Amino acid sequence: MQEPGFDPKHLANLNSAREERRLDNYFEHVEGSPLSVDDRWIKGVAKIHLPKEGVQYKSEEDMPEFAVEGVTYRSLVDVFTVAYQQPCVKTWHFIPHRLYWIPDAAPSHSAAGSCASSVRSHSPQPTSRSSSRPQAPSPSSDNSSSSELSQDTREGIRIYSEVWHGDAWLEEDARMRTRPHEAGDPPNLEYAIAPWGLYSDSTHLTSFSQVSLWPLYGYPLAQSKYVRGQPTSFAAHHLAYIPSLPDTLQDVYQEIYGVPASAAMLTFLKRELMQAVFLLLMDDRFMYAYMHGLVLLCGDEIMRRLFIRFLIHSADYPEKMLLACLRFFARCPCPRCRINKDKIVEMGTRNDLYRRNWVRQDDTDTIYRIKMTRRWILEDGLALTSKYIARILDPLSLTPTRSAYSVRLREYGFNVYSLFVPDLMHEFELGVWKSIWIHPLRILYAVGEDAIQRLNQRHVFNITFRQIPPFRRSTIRRFDANVSNQGKHAARDYEARLQCFMPAYKDLLVGPASRRDNSIVLDLSFNLATWHCLAKLREHTEISFAGLDMKTVDVGATVRTFAKKTCEEYVTVELPSKDSAARGRRTAHLNKKRGAAATKTKRKYFNYMTYKFHAMRDYASTIRAIAASDNYNTQVGELEHRHIKRFYTRTNKIRAAFQIAQHMRRAEKLRIIKRRVDAAHATKDGAVPNATPMELVSAEEPARSTAAVPQEPLPYTADPLARYDIAESQRECDDLSLWVASQAADPAFQVQDFLSDLRNHILCRFNIALPLGDEDYSITDRSRVVFVKNRIYWHRVLRINYTTYDRRRTQESINPRTHGDVLLLATNKNEGDHPYWYARVIKIFHVNIRLLGAFDEEPKRIDMLWARWFQYDQSALSGFGAKRLPRVTFIPPQCNADQFAFLDPADIVRGAHIIPAFAHGRTSCVLGPSSVHNNRSNLGDDANMDTDFKYYYVNIFADRDMFMRYYRGGIGHQGLQLRSDTAFDEDPYHSDWQDIDEDNAEELDATVEGEALPCEDVHEIHSKQDVLALVPELLSANGTLNPLLDDDTNREDETHAEDGQHIDSEDKELDAHADEDDEPERAVDGSAGDSGAVGDVLEDEDEGAEDEFTIEGYGQL
């Protein structure tokens, strides 16, 4: 309606219902058109069997069934067809390949590496490591660099970024090409793999009700992740909306059996329903396309036979276990390997590395266990909580439900457990780090109840975090007034706390062991922040892989040191909150009425024996197999939830799933039509001559913001080739001489001759050489500089264009009022010197200049910055070896160096995130009262406006690009040397608190390198005799078999695959002080067996972000 040619009369006879029907029924009979497929939504029925303890049936077919109606889904074949007929397919990849970076032979700080792509038959093999501890090449206090390149580096360093760079797609493609061509295919028909990634998760549709939806999204992995990750690209294809068990189930169950279904039975039926929905999706059409391929005229007008493959299924931990048909955090809590949960504590050790080779396989042993127990439950009426079933299933944490992936795809060599990749958002940011973030706060509370509220002269802990300046638009936002509260926070909030934790927490602990404990906490936070940056890189190389592997080992060691040495020193309890205070008041009131003694506050233990901690070592192998973690981070799926929430508001709120589905499909059609109309208009107007509408449109160009800075328009999308952007405006100006005279009393102008330094800088910009033997320009030289109208023109914002480590072009704004800290590449630096200089921008301005003797030339505009220098503090150890942030300070007056300088904007590398060192307090000795303080990007404290902090920390973890500028090895970074290795401590373990690994020293020394650890076998089941070995009660005293074994359950007639190593020894009893809060989690599966973990903080999501277990469909899980 905002178009210039719109006329309200055009809507005079519009009937929206009729137009919606026309849109729903519109199809094109044109081959290759995305509107040629009838991909409408289907209302299906999922049927599940209703067993009952003690009730026997001849077979599953004779059992009563319950039909779950209203399953909203689409044909997978139709969805895939529409996706690959879109015009944006032109930019997709169909042939996987290995990508290599071939750096220059002799890199220097003025030379950059180049990137080359090549397809090779074999990729370079990573160097094997025999020790679980990293071996440091140097104890340097800063990053180590080397101009010497190894032979492997000269041959090329492999890059992992997109899915088509990973091994999984390469292996699927190689397997497909070994098959013979389909009969009747022409020889020039292209064969290709069509890899897809799936995401599923339940989400609330409103903020103040329990209405929820459980969508299943599909993403074509042939599309770039930089497009898939943008919600405005609409790359997600909605495949199904998974229903929950209806309320009528209990009525039907009670009508059949006379009693309601138990909690264990409801859990079993929910698993059955989930797999029934997936069986609906993987129908006969899909199976034919999976096996024989699908011949399509793709959007790039090339005919191909595409073989659909699933490489990824992203979900949070409870849903992974639900999809994999495994018990939630039982004896073997990992969906990818068969490690026992009592061995999770050894994450990062050599033993742990060997145990990860016991990968889960959908083998005949697993199938036999499931078939046997299903027959016992469904046909023989055995209870779900039977100890016989527990003995069969518990050793592998299986459930008596078989995955739909296994039912449909196992015969084609598909391993269902390989689908489930680790999730950085739920499992680390909202899991491991959230737990570790909370426990140091509990320690502060234990040290002194007012420690969180009183921190000497550093204000309160919350205010300390509040003083940390934000960085960029949304990378690090302004912190809440109370960061210690445990309200609901997003993953980005916990990520920002990790990035800024060290300056805020330094030296908070007091007591006899405070120095040691402070050091342990800071080491732990540095290791976690380093690991997080490496794991979240969008582009990996073999160099970053080596660092991620070693840092994972380091994280495991420091977490165990923190738990063993620091946490045991303090009696920690739950942090106070509004809810806990209300519960305490109610309990105290009841105790007073009953005359009972006051209840003691329950102790909270730090627990890291969780799957989320165990999964940290799976990231490197998953990245190598699939791609960088942003390809399967659940954040992409969470962002897609916005669309269904938006469409929910357009429904009548009654059975909204199908209405949302209809709105989604109409929106897809309208986007296709709109792109065609826009392309036709562009062709008509002559914008792109000789181009068809199909060639003009692309779904990969989402709308970009064109917001401008108030009072000074400056577009975000200026020339990307330009080094920087400053507005052309000359509205804000001052007379240069008068303005300098007005600042005469300012100490900043007393320590600097502003006009002389300004003229010197301008002469340098004009490339005027210094007189021979002089260190400064003469008065005669300076007098050549003539300011046009004697004016200086002020600007508010400077935008810096730079290339990120993953070869992307981006832009950053420098605003002296909010974010004025910048970094510059250090020049003339010696080996081992800090690679950057830091400054705080005070003013952004330009002047128009003429030089005497060149009046025939036009005045030249000179853009420049007036900045205050930081000085790198060499007295403080920093870097990856010392595990501390670089420390800087403003240059004091007694130094001979200049405190202020004029900078060329083209010399700015990018903005820096400078955080005050709160532990060292403030000082007024550096500069004193000055107008310079009014422009500081940090703080907002009027009482201290004329002081500076003594020291500041450079936040190298501000974002991934910033991290790679210090870690080195970023391909897109110009002017940096290539790191040959990562600098770690030579001895990161202090002699006073050796790591828990020493408790296993004998076991480690006895281990032969290259061989798996000896472990107690899990008895495999392939026959009745195998079952009797686990359940001897089934054999009576007279030698007759129990009827439970009189079955015709035969394992599939296949060759028994190699199952790898068996899982380790039986579970041991957990720590005596297990947290009683975990009791619900121990019984959630409804069956006898293993107990939960000690004080499971990592899985206890009610302490922060949205509770994963309160969503509909997880009630009994």
FIDO-725525 format. One record per residue (C-alpha): y, x, z negated. Coordinates in steps of 0.5 Angstrom, whole numbers, plus 500, padded with zeros to 3 digits. Example, Ala and Ser with C-alpha at 12.3 -4.5 7.8 and 13.67 -1.06 7.14 Angstrom:
491525484
498527486
END
This chain:
500500500
505506499
504508507
510507511
507502516
504497510
506490511
504485505
503480511
497484513
494481506
495474508
488471509
484477506
478475502
476481498
469478497
468477504
470484506
465487500
460483504
462486510
462493508
455492504
452490511
456495515
451500519
452504525
446505530
448512532
443518531
446523526
452518523
452518515
453510516
446509520
442509514
440503510
441506503
443500499
441500492
434497490
432492484
425495482
420493477
417499472
410497469
408500463
401499459
401496452
396500448
394498441
390502435
383499434
383495441
379498446
379496454
374498459
380502463
387502464
387497469
385492464
390493459
396488458
402491462
410490460
414489466
421492465
425489471
432491473
431498475
436500479
435506484
435508491
430511496
430518495
429519503
435515505
440518500
438525503
438523510
446520509
447527505
445531511
449527516
455528513
460532517
461537511
454540512
458545517
459549511
452548508
447554508
440552511
437560511
437563504
438571504
440576499
447579498
449586497
455589495
456596498
461600494
465606497
462612496
468615491
471609488
478610484
483606481
487606488
481604492
476598492
469596494
467592499
462587500
457586505
451581506
445583509
438580509
432585507
425584506
425586499
430586493
432592489
428592483
431592476
430598471
425597466
426598459
421600454
425599448
428593445
435596443
440598448
441606449
448608449
450613454
456614450
459613443
466612447
471608443
473604450
470603456
466608460
467609467
464613472
466616479
459618480
455612484
447612483
443612489
441605488
449603488
450607495
444603498
447596495
448592489
445585489
449579488
447573485
452567486
450561490
443558490
441561497
442568493
436567488
429568489
427561488
429558494
427565498
420564495
420556497
423558504
417564505
412559503
414554508
415558514
407560513
405553514
404551521
409547525
408540525
404537531
409535537
415539535
419543540
419550539
426550538
426545532
429549526
425548520
429549513
428547506
433542503
433544496
436539491
438539483
438533479
442532473
440526468
443524461
445518458
453516457
457511453
461507458
466505453
469508447
468503442
462500443
454501444
454500452
451506455
448508462
443513464
444515470
440520475
444525479
442529485
446535488
444538495
444546493
445548500
453546498
457551495
457550487
465551488
465544491
459541487
463543481
469539483
469531481
474530487
469532492
464527490
458531491
454528486
449523489
447517485
439516485
438511479
440508473
434509468
433503463
432503456
426499453
429492453
429488446
424483449
418488448
417487441
416480442
411481448
408486444
407481438
405475442
399479445
397483438
400479433
404485430
410489432
410496435
410501431
415507431
410512434
408506439
415505441
416513442
410513447
412507451
419510452
416516455
412512459
418508462
421514464
415517468
414510471
422510474
421517477
414515480
418509483
423514486
417519489
414513493
410514499
416515504
418521499
411524499
411524506
417527507
416532502
409535505
411534512
419534512
424530515
427530522
434529522
440530526
445534521
452533520
453540524
450537530
443541530
436538529
432540524
426539520
428539513
423540507
425537500
424541494
427540487
429547484
433545478
433539473
439540468
439536462
440537454
434539450
432532448
432530455
428536457
423535452
422527454
422529462
417535461
413530456
413535450
414534443
421535441
422542437
414542435
410548434
412550441
419548442
420551449
419547455
419554459
414558455
409557449
412561444
411559437
417556433
416561427
417567432
423565435
427569429
425575433
429573439
431580443
425584440
420587444
415582441
419577444
419579451
412579451
411572449
416570454
410572459
406566456
410561461
408554461
403552467
401545469
394548469
387544469
387545461
394542460
391536465
385535461
388535454
393529457
387525460
383526454
388523449
390518454
383515454
382515447
389512446
389507452
382505452
378507446
384504441
385511437
391511433
397515436
398519429
390521429
388528427
384528433
389527438
394532434
388538434
388537442
395536443
399540438
397547440
401546446
406541443
404536449
404528449
399523451
404522457
403526464
410527468
411524474
413531477
406533475
402526478
406527485
407534486
402538482
397538488
402542492
403548488
409545484
410547476
414542473
416546467
419551472
425545473
428546466
433551466
437553460
444549459
450554457
454548454
449544450
445550448
450555446
457552446
455546442
449549439
448557437
455558437
457552433
452553428
455560427
462558427
461553421
457558417
462563416
467557414
462555409
462563406
469562406
469556402
463559397
468565396
473561393
474554394
481555396
480561401
480556407
487554404
490560401
490566405
494571402
501572406
497569412
498562411
492558411
486559416
488553420
495555421
493562423
489559428
495554430
499560431
494563436
498562443
495558448
493561455
494558462
494551463
487549460
483556459
485556451
489550449
493550443
489549437
488543432
492543426
485543422
480547426
476547420
474540420
468538423
470532427
468531434
470536439
468538446
465544448
471547451
474547444
468551441
469556447
476557445
474558438
469564440
474567444
480567439
475568433
476575431
483576430
483570425
477571421
479579420
479581413
478574410
472575406
474578399
469581394
464587393
461587399
467584403
468590408
461590410
460583411
467582415
464588419
458584420
461577422
466581427
460585430
457578431
463574434
464580439
457580441
457573442
463573446
461578450
454575451
458568453
462571458
456575461
452569461
457564464
459569470
460566477
458572480
452577478
450584480
445588477
450591473
452585469
444583469
443590465
449588461
446581459
439584458
442589453
447584450
442579448
438584444
444586441
446579439
439578436
439584432
446582429
444575428
438577424
443582420
448576419
442572416
439577412
445581409
451576409
448569408
444571402
450574399
453567398
451560396
454556401
454548401
457543406
464543408
468538405
470532410
472525409
465522410
462527405
468526400
467518401
459519399
461524393
465518390
460513391
454517388
459519382
460512381
453510381
451516377
456513372
454506372
447509371
449514366
445519370
447526371
452529376
448530383
448538385
451539391
445541396
445548399
446549406
442555409
444558416
438557420
437560427
430558428
431553434
430553441
437554443
437561440
430562443
433560450
439566450
434571453
432566458
439566462
438573465
431571468
434564470
440567474
435572478
431566480
436560481
443563481
449564476
449559471
455554473
450552479
446548473
451547467
451540465
458540465
458538472
454532471
458530465
464530469
461526474
460521468
468519469
466515476
461511473
466509467
471508472
467503476
465500469
472497468
471493475
465489473
464483469
460487463
454483464
448487467
453492469
448497472
447494479
455492479
456500478
451502483
455497488
461500487
459507488
456505495
462502497
466508495
462512499
463508505
470508504
471515504
467516510
471511514
478514511
476521513
475518520
481514520
485521518
482525523
483520529
491520527
491527526
488528533
493523536
499526533
497533536
496536529
489539532
488538539
481538542
478536536
473530535
474526528
467529526
470536527
476535523
474531517
470535511
469532504
470539501
477539501
479535494
486533493
490539489
496538485
503539487
506538480
513543480
516546474
522542472
529543475
526549479
521546484
515552486
509549489
502552486
500553494
505558496
503563501
496566498
497573501
504574498
503578491
508573487
512567488
519566485
523560487
529561492
534557488
540560486
543555481
542558474
547564474
551569470
557574471
553580470
558584467
560578462
553577460
552584458
558584454
556578451
550581448
553587446
551586438
544585440
539590438
535590444
542592448
543597443
537601444
537600452
543601457
542595461
546596467
544604468
537602467
538596472
541601477
536606476
530601477
534598484
534605487
527606486
526599489
530602495
526608495
532613493
529620492
531623485
535629486
531636486
530638478
533632475
529626471
534621472
539618477
546621477
552617476
554618483
547615485
548609481
555607483
552606490
549600488
553594489
551587486
554581491
559577487
557581481
552575480
545575476
540569478
536567473
529563474
524560469
517561472
514567476
507566479
502571480
497571486
491575485
483576487
478574481
472578480
468573484
472574490
476568489
484567490
488564484
494563481
497564474
504562472
508567467
513563463
517567458
518561454
511559453
506565456
510571458
505577456
503581462
498587464
499592469
495597472
496604468
498610473
497617472
491616467
486621464
479620464
478615458
485613457
486605456
486602463
492598462
499597460
502591457
509588456
512581454
517578459
523576457
527574463
526573470
531574475
534576482
540580484
543581491
544588493
548592498
548600498
554604499
554607506
550601509
555595509
552593516
546591513
545584510
544584502
537585500
534580494
531584489
526580484
525583477
523582470
526585464
520586459
519589452
513594452
507594448
504601446
496602446
494603439
490609439
488610432
484603432
477604435
476598440
472597446
465595447
462601443
466599437
466592438
473591437
479588441
484593444
490593439
497594441
504594438
511594440
514601441
518603435
525605435
523612433
519613439
522617445
519612449
523606452
522599448
525595454
524596462
525593469
519591472
517589479
513583480
509586485
506591479
504585475
496585475
496578472
498575465
495577458
493573452
496577446
494575439
497577433
493581428
494576422
491581417
497586418
502582417
509582419
515587420
522587421
523595423
521594430
527591433
530586428
534580429
535579436
535574442
529577445
525574439
527567442
523568448
516570444
510566447
507566441
508562434
514557433
516559426
523559425
523562418
520569422
524568428
527575427
520579425
514581429
507582427
506589426
500589431
497585436
490584439
489584447
484578448
479581453
475574452
480570455
477568461
471571465
476574470
479578464
473580461
471583468
477587468
475591462
467591463
468593470
464591476
467585479
467586486
474582487
478587483
482592486
484599483
478599478
473604478
465602478
462602471
455606472
453603465
455599459
458603453
454600447
454604440
449609440
447607433
449600432
445599426
448601419
443605415
445600409
443594412
437596418
435590422
429586421
426589427
424594422
420589418
415589424
416597426
408598425
407592430
412595435
409602434
402599435
404596442
402599448
408599453
406594459
401590455
401584452
401583444
394581441
395574439
390568437
387564443
389557444
382554446
382552453
379545454
375543460
369540458
366536452
364543449
371545449
373539445
367539440
370546438
377543436
374536434
367538431
367531427
366528434
358531433
354527428
349530423
343528427
346531434
349525437
356525440
361520438
363515444
370518444
366523448
362519453
367519458
368520465
374524465
373530470
378535471
380536478
376539483
381545484
380553483
383554475
389558476
391564472
394561466
397568463
397570456
395564450
400563445
401566439
398565432
398558428
404556425
406559418
409554413
416555414
421557408
420554401
428552401
427548408
433543408
431536407
436533412
430535417
425530415
427525420
426530426
420532423
417525423
421523430
415524434
411519430
405523429
402528424
403535425
408541424
414540420
421542422
425548422
429550416
436547415
436545423
444547424
443548431
440541432
444537428
449535433
453530428
457536425
461536431
461534438
458528441
451526437
445527443
441523439
445517438
445515445
441509447
434511449
433516444
433512438
425513436
426520439
END
